Each structure stands twice: as structure tokens, then as C-alpha cells.
């Protein structure tokens, strides 16, 4: 397949040219004759399903992988055998979802790591280091805090430090890999403002995201990858979300959200006046069997914190929780599981999965006792049950004995679903259920949520994507600064109305 360019692209002054890039691993032809270009001051969106080849291509660009065939040019100069160090020196910086900073060091030390200014006695010139850090911040329009350790910075601030680090090395091309996976709405707006400002100064960007609305907002052109090939490159104004989705998955996804005819049962979960100082302020909500209750709000509004409090992961100072009409005091996640609760956490890799274990182990761990009736684990029974969930949820894995670390984000998330299906949870708390998964996997996860609700599971879903909240929820709770500002029925909710309540400006 070949690239199809819009009449106005690519730009005449190219920062990056990748031509005919091929890469194979044992049993897998990961990239096939990939062509990709980025011009000076351009923001190129790079999209595709998990497994499309985006990560492999970027690792070749960064020097982490060597290409089998093809040519790379940076600023017109051919790069023969790229290494990570050489690509950094050539002005290429890759910023991944999880910032690769030394958390115990300061902002200044991270930005100038390996290049700390010396005094004439060979010691570190701390005064110059602080001055240089502030100068980089001034150039970027950022208020950097040179002496603050990175561990005390927010995720958004850490990403800004990564960008500052790249620009301090005179980066000409910055790759942002799923930045919104760890950023809230307001933080993302700040990042976009910074990208536009730097693009005006001639810095080029490759912006990778599964959230197509972001691509349409920030990109000049969009390159679509599928099955290790580039299937299209076009100016963003020539594309629509429907067209882009079809290019990515090879089929129409006109109905992203499943059609539902919900039937509500008993009140499964009720929260009354839940309070945690500085975080939650007299929060009250309820959800019924068969209902999906969406929780919306800006970053810091208390969305995730309410789920953690219900699960017993965080302590509360006041309030009451009722499960099926019975008051309970949930003191730990283990107790919550025994009461029929399950949690799809915001960060599945650190809180939802045991990455060193197998697919099967992760699917069965929440209710392992069922496979050890007399204290001895029956491995064959455990594997059989895990295989049932692999087939039922269409988990793409070599086997139930494969390491879960090697699965795509969408397939890892399905394994977390399987864990709670196996545990027979009656109340599911889902925090950002489709974060970091591609559009095809999103559709499957939406169907899983709908199927669970149809079987009578009560679902409380937190999402920072308003279309997701509106597309799945039967009722919507809007939070701001720890308060519940409104509870809206599905028919009364719009993006504008939700944002009015979330920002404190009621409609």
C-alpha cells in the first residue's frame, strides 16, 4: 500500500523522511515498506489500531530498533546506523506515556542530565543550572521549578519537563506517544497550546493518539497505519472521524456505542455523604442493577477518588455505604471483593494486572479459591476456565500461559474484565475503561459493559471522554472539586450541560 498525499502536503522543508522501512521479528513482519514524512513546524497525527506498527516505527526512529531495510533522513542527511544517542544528537526526542524521568532528582537535574554545568573546580554549578532551567522555561512559556524533585510534580508537569528536556537539546522533532492517557482535559489544553507555540517556532511533532478528536484538533496531516503498512496520509481537513475509523479498522464503525434497552432492578449501591478532607465533600450517589452510572468531571474533581473510597482502597472520614440495602463499612479491597464489588482501575498496568504473570493467572486471581477446594491449586481447571474467557471475550493471545505483559492495551483490559467476570462481581467500578486502547477494542469493551449491565450488574463508570459518558450512561453524575454538582438523566444530558456543571457555571 502507498501513501495518498493531500495537495498541500507534505511541506517543502522536511525534518524527517522515512522511506521503505521494513522490520521483521521471528514469525512477524511488523513493518512493510513504510513511508512517513514530517515537515518543519508541522504536527503529524499518527493513528492505527494496536498492532498496526506505530510503536515499532517510532522505536526505529528513536534508534531503539534497527531497520531491516529502508532509509531515514533527518534534515536531508541520511542516517546510516541510528542509535538512541545519535538520534538525540540529531534532534529527535520521543516522549512516552510514562515519563522516563529520575523521580528522586530535581527538575533542573532531569532537564540537564548528563550535561550539568561545572564550576572551575569541577563541581556542579548549581546557580547556572537553575538559571539555565529558568531560561528554557522562559523560551517555552513554562514556569519550571528548578529545585523541586520530580516525584512531587503532577503528571502534566512531568510531561512539560520532558518537553523542556528535549528542547534544551535543540530537538527539531518531538514524538508524543498517547500523552492524553495520563492528562486531564485542562492539562491537555495546556499541552496543545505549547505544541502550537513550538510549531510556530519550527519544531515538528508526531502526535500518536487513539482519541481521534485530539488528532483533529491538533494535527495538520494524519498518517494511518494498518497491519504494518501506511494506508493513507492526508491533510486533516480532508478527513472525517468516520473516514479515519474505516481506514484504521477496515470497516465501518458507525455505531460505536451498542444499542441498549436497560431494565433496572434493585438499588445495588448507595453512597450517602461520603467525605474525605480536601478530596470528597459529602458525596451521595446510587446505582441500580442493570444500570450504567457515568461520573464526569475535570481532572481533580474527585472522580477516581470516589471509586477508591467505595472499594476501601482509601479511608473516609464520614459517610455511609449501602450494598443492596445493607449498610457496610468497607475497610479493604479484599472485603469489597467479598461483598461483590470489582474495580477496573485507571492504571491497569500498576493496579489491575500482575505483569510478570500469565494471562490465565490474571484472569483467575480474584477468585483463586474456586480452583483449590482443599488448599491445592488445580492448574488444569484454572487453565480451562481462563481459556473460556479468552474465547468469550475474544482475547488475542498465543495461549493462557503467555505473559500478559506482551498483550496490547485492549487485550490486557479484557483480561481485567475476565477477572471480575470470574469473581462474579455484582457491582463493577470502571475507571477510564478504554484508556489507551484503539477504536476497535473500544467497541468491544463498550459491548462488554453493555452485556454486563444486561445481566444485572450495576456499573459505575468514570471517563474523561464525554462522548463515552453520553454514549453509555443511563444517568450521569457531574463532579467538581469533590462535590456532586448534578445528577442528569441520559435524555437531559449534553456535552455543554455537563461542562457547565463541571466548571462551576451552571446551565
VENDA-V490092 format. One record per run of one state. SS is the DSSP state (A for helix, B for strand, O for the rest). FROM is the first residue (numbers start at 0). TO is the last residue. If there is no record, write none. Layout:
BEGIN
{{SS & FROM & TO} {SS & FROM & TO}}
END
This chain:
BEGIN
{{O & 0 & 12} {B & 13 & 24} {O & 25 & 26} {B & 27 & 38} {O & 39 & 41} {B & 42 & 46} {O & 47 & 52} {A & 53 & 61} {O & 62 & 67} {B & 68 & 73} {O & 74 & 75} {B & 76 & 78} {O & 79 & 82} {A & 83 & 88} {O & 89 & 90} {B & 91 & 94} {O & 95 & 104} {B & 105 & 105} {A & 106 & 110} {O & 111 & 116} {B & 117 & 117} {O & 118 & 122} {B & 123 & 123} {O & 124 & 124} {A & 125 & 139} {O & 140 & 147} {B & 148 & 148} {A & 149 & 151} {O & 152 & 153} {A & 154 & 167} {O & 168 & 171} {B & 172 & 176} {O & 177 & 177} {A & 178 & 180} {O & 181 & 183} {A & 184 & 199} {O & 200 & 202} {B & 203 & 207} {O & 208 & 210} {A & 211 & 217} {O & 218 & 219} {B & 220 & 225} {O & 226 & 227} {B & 228 & 234} {A & 235 & 237} {O & 238 & 239} {A & 240 & 248} {O & 249 & 265} {B & 266 & 275} {O & 276 & 278} {B & 279 & 287} {O & 288 & 290} {B & 291 & 295} {O & 296 & 301} {A & 302 & 310} {O & 311 & 316} {B & 317 & 322} {O & 323 & 324} {B & 325 & 327} {O & 328 & 331} {A & 332 & 337} {O & 338 & 339} {B & 340 & 343} {O & 344 & 346} {A & 347 & 351} {O & 352 & 356} {B & 357 & 357} {A & 358 & 370} {O & 371 & 377} {A & 378 & 391} {O & 392 & 401} {B & 402 & 402} {A & 403 & 405} {O & 406 & 407} {A & 408 & 421} {O & 422 & 425} {B & 426 & 430} {O & 431 & 437} {A & 438 & 453} {O & 454 & 456} {B & 457 & 461} {O & 462 & 464} {A & 465 & 471} {O & 472 & 473} {B & 474 & 479} {O & 480 & 481} {B & 482 & 488} {A & 489 & 491} {O & 492 & 493} {A & 494 & 501} {O & 502 & 506}}
END
